Amino acid sequence: MPEQNFLSTIYAVARNAFREAVRDRVLYNLIVFVLLLTAAAIFLGELTAGQEARVVTDLGLSATLIFGVFIAIFVGVSLVWKEIEKRTVYSIFAKPVSRSNFIIGKYLGFCVTLLFNTLVMAVGITLALLYVGGTKFIAGVWPAAYLIFLEMTIITAVALVFSSFSTPALSALLTFFVFVIGHFSSSLRDLAQAMGSEAAVVFFNVIYYLLPNFSLFSVISNAAIGQHPPASMLGFATLYAVAYDIILLTLATMIFRRRNFK
């Protein structure tokens, strides 16, 4: 019974978070903008001597990543803060809803929204590729879109951690820094090793292992030349994302439990 109540409570919070996200017009505007960029890529491809499919794939997936990350950051940091700002958090916790259930439910509900957004964007890219005759690129689009979704789940979890103790503006800024550093951490570590500075090597090794390594999810350039990642890479990326999500959600829950709303 306790386990059933735990799951039902999380489901109720997640469903409510999904409904709130669906009503957010900003999400629809960003999806439409990505689809328009994908459509524009068709015309841009015509100017590059038969490279329509490559341009559509590259621009479409890049737009999916960029705008998806912005959605994950700005909506992710408001998942908790919005409830605190509106003071609805008091009525929520007056019910049999623990703070852990609240964090996990909000996170899962928004992840479903991110999944839906990513699917819509991937379908748009696929239709554009079918239009320009780039069917061989489709096999690389869907794995790339899946990896983008995994990256967004981590970004959302990072945003939740920061928003559990900070303001939305600072949380968004810190989350964006994590996103940028996470994409260049491996390159920075290699550069430090090439420089031969022991202090720099230690510093960037700490960053490399502490922050999420988003280069594991970057296959857009491969998809743009018709390649798709092997199943082993997708499996490792999935386990990596799930592990990071669990760690970050645990951290967010621990911080949020100690937060005083008075």
ABEGO torsion letter per residue (X at the ends): XAAAAAAAAAAAAAAAAAAAAAABAAAAAAAAAAAAAAAAAAAAAAAAGGAAAAAAAAAAAAAAAAAAAAAAAAAAAAAAAAAAAAGAAAAAAABBBBAAAAAAAAAAAAAAAAAAAAAAAAAAAAAAAAAAGBAAAAAAAAAAAAAAAAAAAAAAAAAAAAAAABBAAAAAAAAAAAAAAAAAAAAAAAAAAAAGBAAAAAAAAAAAAABBBAAAABAAAAAAAGBBBBAAAAAAAAAAAAAAAAAAAAAAAAAAAABBAX
